[in-house]
């Protein structure tokens, strides 16, 4: 199922990070619900209303009271019989009540209406995230690939099977979702897959085109004579390299054999 057509059912867990924020997506996904509840921390209601404007007209905000029990919070949420619930600031929930209590709390809520929770990688560790994922009906992981936000949607079926879809997406000012198929190869540049040549290597940029051309045509021992066939046409006395590019040292004809001659140490 495409992300733009997704209607939350049961518990939808959003996993975002610093490069791809899941909050706008959570508010975009409640488009089909006439009324919904947003559970957040004190002071953030005004921020969310300012960010999402008309989308919050049918929303009821419940601020977390650090003295309130889970039963009191549950009663406040279900009293208005909402069509959906967004759990904002999950890190505060988990720090206050523990991940196991929150997982049980969400299981009770999702039996009545869809629940959407945003869990950031920066504030909810992987162990806590996996505990919440165990009670999720669908999971969306967000990440940035190149200059695009990418969603990985996994939906779990009652028979134990699951469906998976990966898409690049964007959200406009009206909270409309636009998606396109994402291929991992899309972010790989053609240049990265090509073997660099001497002429294209990022070094000595002060060389002119003529100098670069001359350098590329220069046959050095370790680049030109690396096969036996390249040495066959040379007289043995003229060979300066062995196969593989090993340099052969040849003493001068005028060398003498006194004790000070370093050539004698080479056993030539």
C-alpha positions, 0 to 999 in steps of 0.5 A, spaced: 500 500 500 502 506 498 503 511 504 499 516 501 493 512 501 494 509 508 489 509 513 491 507 520 488 501 523 490 499 530 497 501 532 501 505 527 508 506 530 513 511 526 520 511 527 524 517 525 530 521 526 534 528 526 534 528 518 527 526 517 522 528 522 515 524 523 511 529 526 508 532 520 507 525 517 503 523 523 498 529 522 498 528 515 495 521 516 489 523 520 486 526 514 480 521 514 478 522 521 473 527 523 476 528 530 482 525 534 486 526 540 493 529 541 496 527 547 502 531 548 506 535 554 504 542 557 506 548 552 506 544 546 499 544 544 500 552 541 506 549 537 502 544 534 496 548 532 500 553 529 504 548 525 498 544 523 493 549 522 486 547 519 488 540 521 488 541 528 481 544 528 477 537 530 483 535 535 482 535 542 489 536 546 490 532 552 497 535 556 501 530 560 500 531 568 506 528 571 502 526 577 496 522 573 496 515 573 495 511 566 488 510 568 487 517 569 490 518 562 486 513 559 479 515 561 481 522 559 482 520 552 476 515 551 471 520 554 470 524 547 470 517 543 475 520 538 476 517 531 484 516 532 489 518 537 496 521 536 501 520 542 506 525 542 512 526 546 513 518 547 520 519 550 516 523 556 511 517 556 516 512 557 521 515 562 515 516 566 511 510 566 516 505 563 516 501 556 512 495 558 506 499 561 506 504 555 505 498 551 500 495 555 496 502 555 497 502 547 494 495 546 488 497 550 487 504 546 488 500 539 482 496 541 477 502 541 480 506 535 487 507 531 493 510 535 499 513 532 505 514 536 512 517 534 518 514 536 525 518 535 531 514 535 534 520 539 530 519 545 527 512 544 533 506 544 532 500 540 530 496 546 524 500 547 523 501 540 522 493 539 518 492 545 513 497 542 514 494 535 511 488 538 504 491 539 504 494 533 500 493 527 504 497 522 511 500 522 514 506 518 521 507 519 523 514 516 530 516 513 533 521 509 537 518 502 540 523 499 536 529 498 529 525 499 525 522 505 524 515 504 519 511 508 519 503 509 512 501 511 511 494 514 504 492 515 503 485 519 497 481 518 493 477 522 496 470 519 503 472 521 505 475 514 507 482 513 507 486 507 513 491 505 513 498 501 519 503 500 517 509 497 520 516 497 515 521 499 514 529 501 508 533 504 506 540 502 503 545 506 496 542 506 499 536 509 498 532 502 502 526 501 506 525 495 510 518 494 514 515 488 517 508 488 524 508 491 530 504 488 536 504 492 540 505 486 537 512 485 542 515 490 548 512 487 552 517 482 554 514 476 561 517 477 562 513 484 561 507 480 566 508 474 574 506 475 577 513 476 583 514 471 589 518 472 586 524 468 580 525 473 583 523 479 583 529 484 590 531 485 595 536 482 589 541 479 594 546 477 596 542 471 594 544 464 590 539 459 596 539 455 600 536 461 595 532 463 595 528 456 603 528 456 602 524 463 597 519 461 601 517 455 608 516 459 609 509 460 613 508 467 616 501 468 611 499 473 605 501 469 607 499 462 612 493 462 608 488 467 607 482 463 613 477 460 610 479 453 612 486 454 619 484 455 620 479 450 623 484 445 628 487 449 635 484 450 637 482 456 642 487 457 637 492 456 632 490 461 631 495 467 625 491 470 623 484 471 616 482 470 611 485 475 615 492 475 621 490 479 627 494 478 633 491 475 640 495 478 645 495 473 652 497 475 656 502 471 662 499 466 667 504 469 665 501 476 672 498 479 672 492 485 675 496 490 672 495 498 669 502 497 665 500 491 657 499 494 656 495 487 660 489 491 654 488 496 649 487 491 653 480 489 652 482 481 
